[in-house]
Amino acid sequence: MVHARRWTLHGSRDLRLERVELAAPGPGQVLVETCLSAVSVASELSVYLGRVTPDSLPHSLGYQSLGRVQEVGPGVTDLISGQRVVSTWGHASHALVQGERLMPVPEGVPDRLALAVILGEESMKGIRKLALPPGSEVLVTGAGLLGLLSVFNLTRRGHRAFVREPVPARRDLARRFGATEAAGEKRLHFALECSASPAGFQELLESLRPGGRVVVLSDGNWGTLGLSPAFHRRELTVMASSDGEDYPAYARWLWPHADPLLEELFGASLPASALAFVLPALDKDPQRPVSVVLDWGNQSWGHQN
């Protein structure tokens, strides 16, 4: 029996660090001890603030986690104790995960870079939906974590990314990934909505050519993404994209394409016990980082429930 800690949302702004008892792994299961978990700021903050309602409460937060295998259950033959793995078990000190959902991290790939697998594949799924011809030009609105990973995916596959982002530090990071700052007069045929901003989405629609295609990747939107007259006038296509389709396949592509810049996306770090203080602070910070990493090592849990 393992005594785990897990961050659980019980209602708007009601976040609790709970004790959970985990049994030994059953057939096909793996017990994982968490090293790091990354906060996807826009989407998780939207859920925490009650702007996006989860399917049910209580709701476990987080979906970008890296840890080490602690114990494998019967039938798991491709993972061993101590091996680094990445998956979507969330903000918890330990988790029982089905073995096929865990992606081994090769030696030489830094922990923080490996965290890019999850949202990297979710971005890549949206890019696949655009059905881009070789060498396409794509507008990306919003250079948060999802937007920056979209720039990375596009530029590493020979496309050209044009970014629209109001925060200078994020624009600079996008340029370092190979993006070009979008000019107002240039109209494009393809776009990815990553801003979570209704105003940003309207500006995106106005920036497309007739017959243009948009994939909405942002899901923690800060209001309704409405359709402007440009949507009808230019006969645009707007598609949604959510969770990834094949995280292991994306991981196999990412490892040989690992770029040290990806580690900078996960540079801000705090103890895992601080999440209840982190989210309210992020809500008040207009210059908030693209991500915050929770460090689960050497925790002092105090008297939290």
Protein Blocks (a to p, Z undefined) as FASTA:
>chain_A
ZZddddddfbehiacddddddddddehiacdddfbdcddfklmmmmmnopaccfbdcdde
djbdcdddfbdcehiakbcehiacddjebjafbdcddfklpccddehiafklmmmmmmmm
mmmmmmmmnopaehiacddehjafklmmmmmmmmmnopacddddfblklmmmmmmnopac
ddfklccfbdcdfklpaklmmmmmmmpcehiacddfbfbbgbjddddfklmmnopadddd
dddfblmlmmmmmmmmocfklmmmmmpccdfklmmmmmmmmmmmmkbcfbdcddfehiae
kjaZZ
